[in-house]
């Protein structure tokens, strides 16, 4: 270990190690999720073949419904592996990093503190205590590289995976709708395999990396802020409260997924079964967190950057309230997302009606639906942030983010369920199975489209809270004073930051559009070759590999520009205009990005389910 003359250990190589471990863990979690998804989707199709019709009572009358229980639980368990492996790995690896850094860095740093002699003055005792607290804070700042590494992979996984899956999906689907009477999942459509692969790349690995990054960053941010409280530094248990929140969430989610077996799964109940999973895990976590909160001292405090002489006083149950606001806000955001994207409710059904007059009314109504769907989630985030910040400052905001991610194992379970059931339908079509089997897989897939939107809602909400917590930490560490948007540099940065989500969206949408156009041209050329080969009685196999290469190359090349925009913007602003410009830039990006993300996510989910409803 190297030290300077003041015995302050350097950050090298600890932050770099934490960064690499975080990135590697995120990649590993995504890889495991994709392997399980591939392993599960064919078995979901098989179990849908075995389902029998059930006699149920609807509205007082006996009717027949397709039994989806076997197929549902195969897809559901595949999602469970993604959810529990990802959250479990995040918690386990972070704890290992803390223990390793404590042994290699922290203990030696503590030993380097001067030994107080008998009869030391109060000032000497206080100074020694402050040095010890500073060492604890620096330990968790080193560990914070773990969250940054996870987020870096999330950026490329989400952007690259999104370009891959949507290029394949749009290309394969538009060819059959607008050019050829060719089913989207037909074996004769060479884009089919690329579409199925894309579901795993974007919706399993990409979404998993995204939420893994949110969990890692919010945990690291809460740990760093925890170390600034003298009371929380007195015992290790207090500092580890952010980890306890995630641990309690794993236990509550485990019990919740077991309760899914008490439900009857039919075409009409798939969505409600998944919705109840989220509700049950939220209720169980609320109860389980009550005894866990006693880890915290009854009262503790944090220094205010604006007034160091008047610290922010926090109570144990005030911190508990911060977690609860985040937890139940996440639940409400999930329910609102379901309402706006599910084909069981009016907004999506209204889109179906709008299609009777052509594509234009559907587009207009779909955009309006997305804009309106931002209202309740933004209000939930506003109330949560207001309470958390007033009660516990940035520590409260970090706890709220962890609370929103408390049910993450269940949220990832129902999110991973979506692409698994989607690919199960594609496999049924490619295998030439009867239409009744495809009806069962489509029923599972329609619920999966909604659950994917719910998962995105969690990711967006938690990202907003985590971004705010990290933004507050940046402002405090750089200047130690409030951000004043009336200053010209900060206001200019605010406007530029608000523009960035639109520029980012434009780059990614352009990438998808270009790749989808290339995909369509390739599919049409390949299809025409197949028609000519059939006419000549010659053997021919669709060029699946060519479509995969188009999506792969597009995801790798076209993700560079949006990725560079995200990474370089704050660096350029800070380098040329100073920290004040970065403050405005980050504030504008957080506020604008949340609106754009919620709107686009819910509009897309509603359009997808509208398509399913019309096809049904």
C-alpha positions in Angstrom: 0.0 0.0 0.0 1.4 3.4 -1.0 0.8 6.5 1.2 1.7 10.1 0.9 3.3 12.1 3.7 0.0 12.5 5.5 -0.6 8.8 5.6 -3.6 9.1 3.3 -3.8 5.9 1.2 -4.1 6.4 -2.5 -7.1 5.1 -4.5 -4.9 3.0 -6.8 -5.6 0.2 -7.6 -8.7 -0.3 -5.5 -11.2 1.8 -7.4 -10.0 0.3 -10.7 -10.4 -3.2 -9.3 -13.9 -2.5 -8.0 -14.8 -1.0 -11.4 -13.6 -4.1 -13.3 -15.3 -6.5 -10.8 -18.6 -4.6 -11.2 -18.4 -4.8 -15.0 -17.5 -8.5 -14.9 -20.3 -9.3 -12.5 -22.8 -7.5 -14.7 -21.6 -9.4 -17.8 -21.8 -12.7 -15.9 -25.4 -12.0 -14.7 -26.5 -11.2 -18.2 -24.8 -14.3 -19.6 -26.5 -16.5 -17.1 -29.8 -14.9 -17.8 -29.5 -15.5 -21.6 -28.4 -19.1 -21.1 -31.4 -19.8 -18.9 -33.8 -18.0 -21.4 -32.5 -20.1 -24.3 -32.9 -23.2 -22.2 -36.4 -22.3 -21.1 -38.2 -21.0 -24.2 -38.4 -24.3 -26.0 -39.6 -26.0 -22.8 -42.3 -23.3 -22.5 -43.5 -24.2 -26.0 -43.5 -27.9 -25.1 -45.6 -27.3 -22.0 -48.1 -25.2 -23.9 -48.6 -28.2 -26.1 -49.6 -30.2 -23.1 -52.1 -27.7 -21.6 -55.7 -28.8 -21.5 -58.9 -26.7 -21.5 -60.5 -25.8 -18.2 -64.1 -25.2 -17.2 -64.3 -21.9 -15.3 -67.0 -19.6 -14.2 -67.0 -16.1 -15.7 -69.8 -13.7 -14.9 -71.9 -16.5 -13.3 -71.7 -18.7 -16.5 -69.5 -21.8 -17.1 -67.1 -21.3 -20.0 -64.0 -22.9 -21.4 -60.5 -21.4 -20.9 -57.1 -22.6 -22.0 -55.0 -23.9 -19.2 -51.7 -22.1 -19.3 -50.3 -23.2 -16.0 -47.6 -25.5 -17.2 -46.2 -23.2 -19.9 -46.6 -20.2 -17.6 -44.5 -21.7 -14.7 -41.7 -22.8 -17.0 -41.3 -19.2 -18.3 -41.9 -17.8 -14.8 -39.1 -20.0 -13.3 -36.8 -18.9 -16.1 -37.4 -15.3 -15.1 -36.8 -16.3 -11.4 -33.3 -17.4 -12.3 -32.5 -14.1 -13.9 -34.0 -12.1 -10.9 -32.4 -14.0 -8.0 -29.1 -14.7 -9.7 -28.6 -11.0 -10.6 -29.6 -9.6 -7.2 -27.8 -12.3 -5.3 -24.6 -11.8 -7.3 -24.8 -8.0 -6.8 -25.1 -8.4 -3.1 -22.5 -11.2 -2.7 -19.8 -9.6 -4.8 -20.2 -6.2 -3.2 -19.8 -7.8 0.2 -16.7 -9.6 -0.9 -15.2 -6.4 -2.2 -15.9 -4.6 1.1 -14.3 -7.4 3.1 -11.3 -7.6 0.8 -10.7 -3.9 0.7 -11.2 -3.7 4.5 -8.4 -6.3 4.9 -6.1 -4.9 2.3 -6.6 -1.1 2.8 -8.8 -0.1 5.7 -7.1 -2.0 8.5 -3.7 -0.7 7.5 -5.1 2.9 7.3 -6.5 2.6 10.8 -3.2 1.3 12.1 -1.5 4.4 10.6 -3.6 6.7 12.8 -1.6 8.3 15.7 -2.0 6.6 19.0 -3.6 8.9 21.6 -1.6 9.2 24.8 -3.2 9.1 28.2 -4.6 12.5 29.1 -5.2 13.6 25.5 -7.2 16.7 25.1 -10.8 16.8 23.8 -9.6 18.5 20.6 -7.0 15.7 20.0 -9.7 13.0 20.6 -12.1 14.7 18.2 -9.4 15.1 15.6 -8.5 11.4 15.8 -12.2 10.5 15.6 -12.6 12.6 12.5 -9.6 11.0 10.8 -11.1 7.6 11.5 -14.4 8.6 10.0 -12.6 10.0 6.9 -10.9 6.6 6.4 -14.3 4.9 6.6 -15.7 7.3 4.0 -12.7 6.8 1.7 -13.2 3.0 2.0 -16.7 3.2 0.6 -15.6 5.7 -2.1 -13.1 3.1 -3.3 -15.9 0.5 -3.3 -18.1 2.9 -5.3 -16.1 1.9 -8.4 -18.2 -1.3 -8.3 -21.4 0.7 -9.2 -19.6 2.6 -11.9 -18.4 -0.5 -13.5 -21.9 -2.1 -13.5 -23.3 1.1 -15.0 -20.8 1.2 -17.8 -21.8 -2.3 -18.9 -25.5 -1.3 -18.5 -25.0 1.6 -20.9 -23.5 -0.6 -23.7 -25.8 -3.6 -22.9 -28.9 -1.5 -23.0 -28.1 0.6 -26.0 -26.4 -2.1 -28.1 -28.9 -4.8 -27.1 -31.8 -2.4 -27.8 -30.5 -1.6 -31.3 -29.9 -5.3 -32.0 -33.4 -6.5 -30.9 -35.4 -3.7 -32.4 -33.6 -3.8 -35.7 -34.4 -7.5 -36.0 -37.9 -7.2 -34.7 -38.9 -4.2 -36.9 -37.2 -5.7 -40.0 -38.8 -9.1 -39.7 -42.2 -7.7 -38.8 -42.5 -5.0 -41.4 -41.6 -7.3 -44.2 -44.5 -9.5 -43.5 -46.9 -6.7 -42.9 -46.1 -4.3 -45.8 -44.3 -6.3 -48.5 -44.9 -10.0 -48.4 -47.6 -12.2 -46.8 -44.9 -13.8 -44.7 -45.5 -14.6 -41.1 -43.1 -12.8 -38.7 -42.0 -16.1 -37.1 -42.2 -18.2 -40.3 -39.2 -20.5 -41.0 -39.1 -18.9 -44.4 -38.5 -15.4 -42.9 -34.7 -15.2 -42.4 -35.1 -12.4 -39.8 -36.8 -14.8 -37.4 -33.7 -16.2 -35.7 -32.2 -12.7 -35.3 -35.5 -11.6 -33.7 -35.4 -14.4 -31.2 -31.8 -13.8 -30.4 -32.5 -10.1 -30.0 -35.1 -10.7 -27.3 -32.5 -12.3 -25.2 -29.8 -9.8 -25.9 -31.9 -6.7 -25.3 -34.6 -7.7 -22.9 -32.7 -10.2 -20.8 -29.0 -9.1 -20.8 -29.8 -5.4 -21.5 -32.5 -5.0 -18.9 -30.6 -7.1 -16.4 -27.5 -5.0 -16.8 -29.6 -1.8 -16.5 -31.2 -2.8 -13.2 -28.0 -4.4 -11.9 -26.3 -1.0 -12.5 -29.1 0.8 -10.6 -28.9 -1.5 -7.7 -25.1 -1.4 -7.5 -25.0 2.4 -7.8 -27.8 3.1 -5.3 -26.1 0.7 -2.8 -22.7 2.3 -3.2 -24.2 5.8 -3.0 -26.0 5.0 0.2 -22.8 3.5 1.7 -20.8 6.5 0.9 -23.3 8.9 2.4 -23.7 6.6 5.5 -20.0 7.1 6.2 -20.4 10.8 6.6 -22.5 10.3 9.8 -20.5 10.0 13.0 -23.2 7.9 14.7 -23.4 5.4 11.8 -19.6 5.0 11.8 -19.7 3.8 15.4 -20.7 0.2 14.5 -20.4 -1.8 11.3 -24.0 -3.0 11.4 -25.3 0.6 11.0 -23.2 1.2 7.9 -24.5 -2.0 6.3 -28.2 -1.1 6.5 -28.3 -0.5 2.7 -27.2 -4.1 2.2 -29.8 -5.3 4.7 -32.6 -3.7 2.6 -31.6 -5.7 -0.5 -31.2 -8.9 1.6 -34.7 -8.4 3.1 -36.0 -7.9 -0.5 -34.5 -11.2 -1.6 -36.3 -13.1 1.3 -39.6 -11.3 0.6 -39.4 -12.0 -3.1 -38.5 -15.7 -2.5 -41.7 -16.2 -0.4 -43.7 -14.2 -3.0 -42.8 -16.3 -6.0 -43.8 -19.5 -4.1 -47.3 -18.1 -3.7 -47.7 -18.0 -7.5 -48.6 -21.7 -7.3 -51.8 -20.9 -5.5 -53.3 -19.1 -8.5 -55.2 -20.6 -11.5 -53.5 -19.6 -14.7 -55.7 -19.1 -17.8 -55.8 -16.7 -20.7 -57.8 -14.3 -18.5 -55.7 -14.5 -15.4 -52.0 -14.5 -16.6 -51.7 -10.7 -16.1 -53.3 -10.7 -12.6 -51.0 -13.5 -11.4 -47.9 -11.5 -12.4 -49.4 -8.4 -10.8 -50.1 -10.1 -7.6 -46.4 -11.2 -7.4 -45.4 -7.6 -7.2 -48.0 -6.7 -4.7 -47.2 -9.7 -2.4 -43.5 -9.0 -2.4 -44.1 -5.3 -1.6 -46.4 -6.2 1.4 -44.0 -8.9 2.7 -41.0 -6.6 2.4 -42.8 -3.8 4.3 -43.4 -6.1 7.3 -39.9 -7.7 7.2 -38.1 -4.3 7.2 -39.6 -3.3 10.5 -37.3 -5.5 12.7 -34.4 -4.9 10.3 -34.6 -1.1 10.9 -33.5 -1.6 14.5 -30.0 -2.0 13.1 -29.9 1.8 12.9 -29.4 3.9 16.0 -32.4 5.7 17.3 -31.0 9.1 16.3 -28.1 10.1 14.0 -27.1 13.1 12.0 -25.4 14.3 8.8 -23.5 17.5 8.2 -25.2 20.0 6.0 -23.1 21.4 3.2 -24.9 24.7 3.4 -24.6 25.0 7.2 -22.0 22.7 8.9 -23.0 24.1 12.3 -26.6 22.9 12.0 -26.4 19.1 11.1 -29.4 17.3 9.7 -31.0 15.1 12.5 -32.4 11.8 11.3 -34.4 9.2 13.3 -34.5 5.5 12.8 -38.1 5.5 11.7 -37.5 8.5 9.4 -35.0 6.4 7.5 -37.6 3.5 7.5 -40.1 6.0 5.9 -37.7 6.8 3.1 -37.4 3.1 2.2 -41.2 2.8 2.4 -41.8 5.7 0.1 -39.5 4.3 -2.5 -40.9 0.8 -2.1 -44.6 1.8 -2.5 -43.8 4.4 -5.2 -42.3 1.6 -7.2 -45.4 -0.5 -6.7 -47.6 2.4 -7.8 -45.4 3.1 -10.8 -45.7 -0.6 -11.8 -49.5 -0.5 -11.5 -49.8 2.7 -13.6 -47.5 1.2 -16.2 -49.7 -1.9 -16.4 -52.8 0.2 -16.8 -51.4 2.2 -19.7 -49.8 -0.8 -21.5 -52.0 -3.8 -20.8 -54.6 -4.9 -23.4 -57.0 -5.5 -20.5 -57.5 -1.7 -19.9 -59.0 1.2 -21.8 -55.9 3.1 -23.0 -54.5 0.2 -25.1 -58.0 -0.9 -26.3 -58.5 2.7 -27.4 -55.5 2.3 -29.6 -57.0 -0.7 -31.2 -60.2 1.3 -32.0 -58.0 4.1 -33.5 -56.5 1.6 -36.0 -59.9 1.4 -37.7 -59.3 4.7 -39.3 -55.7 4.0 -40.3 -52.2 4.3 -38.9 -52.2 8.1 -38.2 -54.9 8.1 -35.5 -53.1 5.2 -33.8 -49.8 7.0 -33.8 -51.3 10.2 -32.4 -53.2 8.3 -29.7 -50.1 6.2 -28.9 -48.0 9.3 -28.4 -50.7 10.9 -26.3 -50.9 7.8 -24.1 -47.2 7.9 -23.5 -47.2 11.6 -22.5 -50.2 11.1 -20.1 -48.6 8.0 -18.5 -45.8 10.2 -17.1 -48.1 12.1 -14.7 -48.5 9.6 -11.9 -45.0 8.2 -11.9 -43.5 11.8 -11.8 -45.8 12.7 -8.9 -44.7 9.5 -7.1 -41.1 10.4 -7.6 -41.7 14.0 -6.6 -43.4 13.0 -3.3 -40.7 10.4 -2.6 -37.8 12.7 -3.2 -39.4 15.5 -1.2 -40.0 13.3 1.9 -36.6 11.6 1.6 -34.6 14.7 1.2 -36.4 16.6 3.9 -36.1 13.7 6.3 -32.6 12.3 5.7 -31.0 14.3 2.9 -29.1 12.4 0.3 -29.0 9.4 2.6 -32.8 9.3 2.4 -32.8 9.6 -1.4 -30.3 6.6 -1.6 -32.6 4.6 0.8 -35.6 5.4 -1.4 -33.8 4.2 -4.4 -33.0 0.9 -2.6 -36.6 0.7 -1.5 -37.8 1.0 -5.0 -35.5 -1.8 -6.0 -36.5 -3.8 -2.9 -38.7 -6.1 -5.0 -36.1 -6.3 -7.8 -36.0 -10.2 -7.8 -39.7 -10.3 -8.5 -39.5 -7.3 -10.9 -36.8 -9.1 -12.9 -38.7 -12.4 -12.7 -41.7 -10.9 -14.4 -39.5 -8.9 -16.8 -37.5 -12.0 -17.9 -40.8 -13.9 -18.3 -41.7 -11.6 -21.2 -38.9 -12.5 -23.8 -39.0 -16.2 -22.8 -42.8 -16.4 -23.6 -42.3 -14.3 -26.7 -39.6 -16.7 -28.1 -41.8 -19.6 -27.1 -44.4 -18.3 -29.6 -41.8 -17.9 -32.3 -40.7 -21.5 -31.7 -44.3 -22.7 -32.0 -44.6 -20.9 -35.4 -41.3 -22.1 -36.7 -42.1 -25.7 -35.7 -45.4 -25.7 -37.5 -47.4 -26.4 -34.4 -51.3 -26.1 -34.5 -52.8 -22.6 -34.1 -54.2 -23.5 -30.7 -50.6 -23.8 -29.4 -49.7 -20.4 -30.8 -52.9 -19.0 -29.1 -51.5 -20.2 -25.7 -48.1 -18.7 -26.3 -49.6 -15.5 -27.5 -51.6 -15.2 -24.3 -48.4 -15.6 -22.3 -46.6 -13.2 -24.6 -49.3 -10.4 -24.3 -48.8 -10.5 -20.5 -45.0 -10.5 -21.1 -45.2 -7.3 -23.1 -46.8 -5.6 -20.1 -44.4 -7.0 -17.6 -41.5 -5.8 -19.7 -43.0 -2.3 -19.6 -43.4 -2.6 -15.8 -39.7 -3.6 -15.5 -38.7 -0.6 -17.5 -40.8 1.6 -15.1 -38.8 0.3 -12.2 -35.6 0.9 -14.0 -36.5 4.5 -14.9 -37.8 5.4 -11.5 -34.9 3.9 -9.6 -32.4 5.5 -12.1 -34.0 8.9 -11.4 -33.5 8.4 -7.6 -29.9 7.1 -8.0 -29.0 9.9 -10.4 -30.3 12.4 -7.9 -28.3 10.8 -5.1 -25.1 10.8 -7.2 -25.8 14.3 -8.4 -26.1 15.5 -4.8 -22.9 13.8 -3.8 -21.1 15.4 -6.8 -22.3 18.9 -5.8 -21.4 18.4 -2.2 -17.9 17.1 -2.9 -17.0 19.7 -5.6 -18.4 22.9 -4.2 -20.3 22.2 -1.0 -23.1 24.7 -1.9 -26.5 24.7 -3.5 -26.9 24.8 -7.2 -28.1 28.2 -8.4 -29.7 27.8 -11.9 -30.0 31.6 -12.2 -26.3 31.7 -12.8 -25.6 31.9 -16.5 -23.2 28.9 -16.7 -25.5 26.6 -14.7 -28.6 27.7 -16.6 -26.9 27.1 -19.9 -25.8 23.7 -18.7 -29.4 23.0 -17.6 -30.7 23.6 -21.2 -28.0 21.5 -22.8 -28.6 18.7 -20.3 -32.3 18.8 -21.0 -31.5 18.4 -24.7 -29.3 15.4 -24.3 -32.0 12.7 -23.8 -33.6 13.9 -27.1 -30.3 13.7 -28.9 -29.6 10.3 -27.4 -33.0 9.1 -28.5 -32.6 10.5 -32.0 -29.2 8.6 -32.4 -30.6 5.3 -31.2 -33.8 5.6 -33.2 -31.8 6.5 -36.3 -29.6 3.5 -35.7 -32.6 1.2 -35.4 -34.3 2.6 -38.5 -31.1 2.3 -40.6 -30.5 -1.3 -39.4 -34.1 -2.3 -39.9 -34.1 -0.9 -43.5 -30.9 -2.9 -44.2 -32.6 -6.0 -42.6 -35.7 -5.6 -44.7 -33.8 -5.3 -48.0 -31.8 -8.4 -47.1 -35.0 -10.4 -46.2 -36.7 -9.4 -49.4 -33.7 -10.4 -51.5 -33.4 -13.7 -49.7 -37.1 -14.4 -49.9 -37.0 -13.8 -53.7 -34.1 -16.2 -54.0 -36.2 -18.8 -52.1 -39.2 -18.3 -54.4 -36.9 -18.8 -57.5 -35.4 -21.9 -55.9 -38.8 -23.4 -55.2 -39.9 -22.7 -58.8 -36.9 -24.5 -60.1 -37.3 -27.4 -57.6 -34.0 -26.6 -56.0 -33.2 -26.9 -52.3 -32.9 -23.6 -50.5 -32.4 -22.5 -46.9 -33.1 -19.0 -45.6 -30.0 -16.9 -44.8 -30.5 -16.7 -41.0 -26.9 -15.9 -40.4 -26.9 -12.9 -42.7 -29.7 -11.3 -40.6 -27.9 -12.0 -37.4 -24.8 -10.3 -38.8 -26.8 -7.2 -39.8 -28.2 -6.8 -36.2 -24.8 -7.6 -34.6 -22.8 -5.1 -36.7 -25.5 -2.4 -36.3 -25.5 -2.9 -32.5 -21.7 -2.7 -32.3 -21.1 0.2 -34.6 -24.1 2.4 -34.1 -24.0 2.3 -30.3 -20.7 4.2 -30.3 -22.3 7.7 -31.0 -25.0 7.5 -28.2 -22.5 6.0 -25.8 -19.9 8.7 -26.5 -22.6 11.3 -26.0 -23.4 10.1 -22.5 -19.8 9.6 -21.4 -18.2 12.7 -23.0 -20.8 15.3 -22.3 -20.1 15.9 -18.6 -16.3 15.5 -19.3 -16.3 18.2 -22.0 -18.6 20.5 -19.9 -16.3 20.2 -16.9 -13.1 20.5 -18.8 -14.1 23.7 -20.7 -16.6 25.4 -18.4 -16.0 24.0 -15.0 -18.1 22.2 -12.3 -20.9 24.7 -12.5 -21.6 23.7 -16.1 -21.6 20.0 -15.1 -24.1 20.7 -12.3 -26.6 22.3 -14.7 -25.9 19.6 -17.3 -26.6 16.7 -14.9 -29.7 18.4 -13.4 -31.2 19.0 -16.9 -30.5 15.4 -18.1 -32.1 13.9 -15.0 -35.3 16.0 -15.2 -35.7 15.6 -19.0 -34.6 12.0 -19.3 -37.2 10.7 -16.9 -40.0 12.2 -18.9 -38.7 11.0 -22.2 -38.0 7.5 -20.9 -41.4 6.9 -19.3 -43.3 8.3 -22.3 -41.4 6.2 -24.9 -41.4 3.0 -22.8 -45.2 3.1 -22.2 -46.1 4.1 -25.8 -44.0 1.2 -27.1 -45.6 -1.3 -24.7 -49.1 -0.2 -25.5 -48.5 -0.4 -29.3 -47.1 -3.9 -28.9 -50.1 -5.1 -27.0 -52.4 -3.3 -29.4 -50.9 -5.3 -32.2 -51.4 -8.5 -30.2 -55.0 -7.6 -29.4 -55.8 -6.9 -33.1 -54.1 -10.1 -34.2 -56.1 -12.1 -31.6 
